[in-house]
Amino acid sequence: MSAEKNNKNLIVSCPTCQEDVVWNAQQTFKPFCSERCKLIDLGEWAAEEKRIPGEPVYYPEQGIDYDS
């Protein structure tokens, strides 16, 4: 993610489309450029296309395996 100072506003890249986004109070979907990009990202997480790396979670005392 690129970030630059521009007139005291931070500029970031939208995680979905890479468009520049001004990080200020008027930008309601930050860090995304639009609601569309925000929902695309949410859908990718919901479909498990994106994951946070790490070991699978297993709680043997509860018989719960969160990797399944």
C-alpha positions as CSV (number, residue, x, y, z in Angstrom):
1,M,0.0,0.0,0.0
2,S,1.5,3.3,-1.0
3,A,1.2,6.3,1.3
4,E,2.1,9.9,0.6
5,K,1.6,13.2,2.4
6,N,-0.4,15.6,0.2
7,N,-1.7,18.9,1.7
8,K,-1.8,17.3,5.1
9,N,-4.0,14.4,3.8
10,L,-2.7,10.8,3.6
11,I,-3.1,9.2,0.2
12,V,-3.5,5.4,0.2
13,S,-4.1,2.8,-2.6
14,C,-7.5,1.1,-2.6
15,P,-6.8,-2.6,-1.7
16,T,-9.1,-3.8,-4.4
17,C,-8.5,-1.6,-7.5
18,Q,-5.3,0.3,-6.4
19,E,-7.0,3.7,-7.1
20,D,-5.7,6.6,-4.9
21,V,-7.9,7.4,-1.9
22,V,-7.6,10.5,0.3
23,W,-7.6,9.4,3.9
24,N,-10.0,12.0,5.5
25,A,-13.3,12.3,7.2
26,Q,-15.2,12.7,4.0
27,Q,-14.1,9.4,2.6
28,T,-16.6,7.0,4.1
29,F,-15.3,3.8,2.6
30,K,-11.6,4.2,3.4
31,P,-9.3,2.5,2.8
32,F,-11.5,1.5,-0.2
33,C,-12.4,4.0,-3.0
34,S,-16.0,3.0,-3.1
35,E,-18.7,0.7,-1.6
36,R,-18.2,-1.6,-4.6
37,C,-14.6,-2.2,-3.8
38,K,-15.4,-2.7,-0.1
39,L,-18.0,-5.3,-0.9
40,I,-15.7,-7.1,-3.4
41,D,-13.1,-7.4,-0.6
42,L,-15.7,-8.6,1.9
43,G,-16.9,-11.2,-0.6
44,E,-13.3,-12.5,-1.1
45,W,-12.9,-13.0,2.7
46,A,-16.4,-14.6,3.0
47,A,-15.5,-17.0,0.2
48,E,-12.2,-17.8,1.9
49,E,-10.2,-16.6,-1.1
50,K,-8.2,-14.5,1.4
51,R,-6.7,-15.9,4.7
52,I,-4.4,-14.7,7.4
53,P,-1.4,-17.0,7.5
54,G,-0.9,-19.2,10.6
55,E,-1.5,-22.6,12.1
56,P,-5.0,-24.1,12.1
57,V,-6.9,-23.6,15.3
58,Y,-8.0,-26.7,17.2
59,Y,-9.5,-26.8,20.7
60,P,-9.4,-30.5,21.7
61,E,-11.2,-29.9,25.0
62,Q,-14.2,-28.6,23.0
63,G,-13.8,-30.8,20.0
64,I,-13.8,-27.8,17.7
65,D,-11.5,-27.7,14.6
66,Y,-11.7,-24.3,13.0
67,D,-9.7,-25.4,10.0
68,S,-12.4,-27.7,8.7
